[in-house]
Amino acid sequence: MTIRIAVIGAGIMGADHAKIVAQDLPGAKLQVVCDVDAARARRIADACGAADVGASPEAAIARADVDAVIIASPDVTHAPLALACIKAGKKVLCEKPLSQSSAECLAVMKAEQAAGQRFIQLGFMRRFDQSYVEMKQALADGKLGRALMMHNFHRNVETPNADFTGAMAITNSAPHEFDVVRHVLSTECAAISAFQPKRSDARVAPVFMVLETVDNQLVNIEINNNAAYGYDVRAELVGEQASIAMNTIAYTRMDGALRNSTGYDADWRGRYADAYRRQNRAFLRFVETGTFPEIASSSWDGYCSTIVAEAGVKALSEGRKMLVEMIAKPAFFA
């Protein structure tokens, strides 16, 4: 059976998802590309061989010739469109965040529970990245001993717009770290502190966070959206017996003029291209079998990252440590 997929949103992420469906998902067909910008939707559809285009996401979700949906539209649309997919009985791969409001995340979770089955796979693709896979496996195999600390930094060349703030770094960039830390350590965040140094210019300064887990581990996260030199994500997990660190991926090294050098990507797409493919293949299996992927993020995980982000924004604005107060995990998401 061929799974017919609608991609909602024809921006950078929507275009990448459309390409993966068209080229890397045997058993899937790119049925519809949907975007309010009809010309942009048509360009992506033509490039990827989509059967059709549309302008209304709700109409695309409701189509009888669409079996599953990928949501890659602006953040504020994610929760409403996820709810529409649940109502239509269609599995959905939703880009992060599920919502920047924990209340909206809870509404999506409740809709899934009311329907009696899982519908939402959330696009925290780092869980599928080989470096984090190996890091989590080393901990599970006992090679590190008990986990004590995790160090993370996430750097971008520059902010997407001049109005970007430290709070936005926490709600827009840091959720990837919040989720993968929970995943690798198999724990939850109990408290968060957030700090920001002062730059000499008007650009938004890095945000530095310290998380305390319910298992008394410490995690630091640096989000630097104006690092200037390139896209750079690294992590190190420190245990009682050993540590494991992510290697920077560089396929080549340039030698010349009495020096050697390696380059950086301009953004995340090259670094996580394989993780996205793995994630989307897992989503296709989810649609085909109804079995939620073992390592994928659910709407529960979306809620958890959002509740940490909400506490982080408060910690930054009020200059004090904030407790992360989450609901008990529903058995439905166990």
C-alpha positions in Angstrom: 0.0 0.0 0.0 1.4 3.4 -0.9 1.0 6.1 1.8 -0.1 9.4 0.3 1.4 12.3 2.2 0.5 16.0 2.3 3.3 18.4 3.3 1.9 21.6 4.9 4.3 24.5 4.5 6.7 25.1 1.6 9.4 27.0 3.3 12.9 25.6 4.1 11.7 22.7 6.2 8.6 21.9 4.1 10.8 21.8 1.0 13.3 19.4 2.7 10.5 17.2 3.9 8.9 17.1 0.4 12.2 16.1 -1.0 12.7 13.3 1.5 9.2 11.9 0.8 9.8 12.1 -2.9 13.3 10.6 -3.0 14.0 8.6 0.2 10.7 7.0 1.4 9.9 3.9 -0.7 6.2 3.2 -0.1 5.3 6.9 0.2 4.0 9.3 -2.4 4.1 13.1 -2.2 0.4 13.8 -2.8 0.0 17.5 -1.9 2.2 20.5 -1.2 0.2 23.1 0.7 1.2 26.7 1.3 -0.6 30.1 1.5 2.0 31.2 -1.2 0.6 29.3 -4.2 3.7 30.0 -6.3 6.0 28.7 -3.7 3.9 25.6 -3.2 3.9 25.0 -7.0 7.7 25.3 -7.2 8.3 22.7 -4.5 5.5 20.4 -6.0 7.1 20.6 -9.5 10.6 20.0 -8.2 9.5 17.0 -6.1 6.9 15.5 -8.4 3.9 16.1 -6.1 0.5 15.2 -7.5 -1.2 18.4 -6.5 -0.9 21.7 -4.6 -3.2 23.5 -2.2 -3.5 26.7 -0.2 -5.7 25.6 2.7 -4.1 23.3 5.3 -7.4 22.3 6.7 -8.6 21.3 3.2 -5.4 19.3 2.5 -5.8 17.4 5.8 -9.4 16.5 5.0 -8.7 15.2 1.5 -9.7 11.6 0.8 -6.5 11.0 -1.2 -4.2 12.0 1.8 -3.3 9.3 4.3 -0.8 11.2 6.5 0.4 14.7 7.0 3.8 16.5 7.6 3.3 19.9 9.3 6.2 22.3 8.5 4.2 25.6 8.7 4.9 28.4 11.1 5.1 27.5 14.8 1.8 29.1 15.8 -0.1 26.8 13.4 1.3 23.5 14.7 -1.1 22.7 17.5 -4.3 23.8 15.6 -3.3 21.7 12.6 -2.3 18.8 14.8 -5.8 18.9 16.3 -7.3 18.9 12.8 -5.2 15.8 11.9 -6.4 14.0 15.0 -10.0 14.9 14.1 -9.5 13.6 10.6 -7.9 10.4 11.9 -4.6 10.9 10.2 -1.1 10.4 11.6 1.1 13.5 11.5 4.8 14.3 11.7 4.8 17.8 13.2 7.9 20.0 13.2 8.9 21.3 16.7 7.6 22.9 18.7 4.2 21.3 19.1 3.4 24.7 20.6 5.1 27.4 22.6 2.1 27.2 25.0 2.0 24.2 27.4 -1.8 24.6 27.6 -2.0 24.0 23.8 0.3 21.0 24.1 -2.1 19.6 26.8 -5.0 20.1 24.5 -3.4 18.0 21.8 -2.5 15.3 24.3 -6.1 15.2 25.5 -7.4 14.9 22.0 -5.1 11.9 21.3 -6.3 10.3 24.6 -9.9 10.9 23.7 -9.4 9.3 20.3 -7.8 6.3 22.0 -4.6 6.1 19.8 -1.4 8.0 19.0 -1.4 10.4 16.1 1.4 12.8 16.7 5.1 12.2 16.1 7.0 15.4 16.9 10.0 16.5 14.8 12.8 16.4 17.4 15.1 14.7 14.9 18.2 14.7 17.0 17.0 11.5 18.7 17.7 9.9 15.3 21.2 11.4 15.0 23.9 8.8 15.3 26.0 10.8 17.8 23.1 11.0 20.3 22.1 7.3 19.6 25.6 6.2 20.5 25.7 8.5 23.6 22.4 7.1 24.9 23.6 3.5 24.2 26.9 4.0 26.0 25.0 5.1 29.1 22.5 2.3 28.8 25.3 -0.3 28.4 26.9 0.9 31.7 30.1 2.1 29.9 29.9 5.5 31.6 28.7 4.5 35.1 26.1 6.8 36.5 25.5 10.0 34.5 26.6 13.1 36.4 26.6 16.0 34.0 25.9 16.9 30.3 27.4 19.8 28.5 25.7 21.2 25.4 26.1 24.1 23.0 24.1 25.1 20.0 25.5 27.9 17.8 24.1 29.6 14.7 25.8 32.0 12.3 23.3 34.7 13.0 19.7 35.3 14.2 16.9 34.9 11.6 15.8 38.5 12.2 16.8 41.6 14.1 14.0 41.3 16.6 15.2 37.9 17.9 15.5 37.9 21.7 17.0 35.8 24.5 13.5 34.5 25.3 13.1 33.4 21.7 16.4 31.5 21.9 14.9 29.6 24.8 11.5 28.9 23.1 12.7 28.4 19.5 16.3 27.0 19.6 16.7 25.4 23.0 13.8 22.9 22.8 16.0 20.6 20.7 18.4 20.5 23.7 15.6 20.1 26.2 14.2 17.1 24.4 17.5 15.3 23.6 18.7 15.8 27.2 15.6 14.2 28.5 15.9 11.4 25.9 19.6 10.6 26.5 19.4 10.8 30.3 15.9 9.2 30.6 15.0 11.8 33.2 13.0 15.0 33.6 14.0 18.5 34.4 13.3 19.7 37.9 14.6 23.3 37.8 16.2 25.7 35.4 18.4 28.9 35.7 19.2 31.2 32.8 21.8 33.8 32.2 22.8 36.2 29.5 26.2 38.0 29.1 26.4 41.5 27.5 27.5 41.9 24.0 29.3 45.1 22.7 26.8 45.5 19.9 23.0 45.4 19.5 22.8 41.7 18.6 21.2 39.3 20.9 23.7 37.7 23.3 24.1 34.0 24.0 21.8 32.5 26.6 23.4 30.1 29.1 21.1 27.7 31.0 21.7 25.2 33.9 19.2 22.4 34.3 18.8 20.3 37.4 17.3 16.9 36.8 15.0 15.0 39.1 18.0 12.5 39.4 20.3 15.2 40.7 22.3 15.6 37.6 23.5 19.0 36.2 23.1 20.0 32.5 24.4 23.2 30.9 23.1 24.5 27.6 24.5 27.4 25.6 22.4 28.9 22.9 24.4 31.3 20.8 22.4 32.6 17.8 25.1 35.0 16.7 28.2 32.9 16.8 29.3 34.3 13.4 31.7 31.5 12.5 29.2 28.7 11.5 26.6 26.2 12.6 28.0 24.2 15.5 26.3 21.8 17.8 28.2 19.6 20.3 27.5 17.6 23.5 29.4 15.7 26.1 28.0 13.3 28.7 30.1 12.9 31.8 29.6 9.8 34.0 31.3 8.5 37.1 33.5 6.1 35.1 33.9 7.7 31.7 32.7 10.5 29.4 31.5 10.5 25.8 31.5 13.5 23.5 30.1 14.2 20.1 32.6 14.7 17.3 32.3 17.6 14.9 31.6 16.1 11.4 34.1 17.3 8.7 34.6 15.2 5.6 37.7 17.1 4.4 40.5 19.2 5.7 42.2 21.9 3.7 46.0 22.2 3.9 47.7 25.3 2.5 49.5 28.6 3.3 51.2 27.1 6.3 47.9 26.0 8.0 45.2 23.5 7.9 41.5 24.1 8.3 38.0 22.5 8.2 34.8 24.3 7.4 31.4 24.7 9.1 27.9 24.4 7.7 25.9 27.5 7.3 22.8 25.9 9.0 21.5 22.7 10.4 20.4 20.9 7.2 23.7 19.2 6.3 24.5 18.3 9.8 21.2 16.5 10.4 20.3 15.4 6.9 20.6 11.7 7.8 18.7 12.2 11.1 15.8 13.7 9.2 15.7 10.8 6.8 15.7 8.3 9.7 13.0 10.2 11.4 10.8 10.3 8.3 11.3 6.6 7.7 10.2 5.9 11.3 7.1 8.1 10.7 6.2 6.1 7.5 6.4 2.9 9.5 4.2 4.5 12.2 1.6 5.3 9.5 1.8 1.8 8.0 1.7 -0.2 11.3 0.1 2.1 13.9 3.0 1.3 16.2 4.7 4.5 17.6 8.4 4.6 16.9 10.4 3.6 20.0 12.8 6.6 20.1 10.6 9.2 18.5 9.1 12.2 20.3 5.4 12.2 21.2 3.0 15.0 22.1 4.0 14.3 25.7 7.6 15.1 24.8 6.4 18.3 23.1 4.7 19.3 26.3 7.8 18.6 28.4 10.1 20.7 26.2 7.6 23.5 26.2 7.1 23.5 30.0 10.9 23.7 30.5 11.1 26.6 28.0 8.3 28.5 29.8 10.2 28.1 33.1 13.4 29.1 31.3 11.9 32.3 30.0 10.8 33.2 33.5 14.2 32.4 34.9 15.9 34.7 32.4 13.5 37.6 32.9 13.3 37.3 36.7 17.0 36.5 37.3 16.3 33.5 39.5 16.1 29.7 39.4 12.6 28.4 38.5 11.1 25.1 39.3 9.8 23.1 36.4 6.3 22.0 37.4 4.9 19.3 35.1 1.9 17.1 35.2 2.3 13.4 35.9 3.0 11.5 32.7 -0.3 9.9 31.5 -0.2 6.1 31.2 -1.4 6.6 27.6 2.1 7.9 26.7 4.1 5.3 28.6 
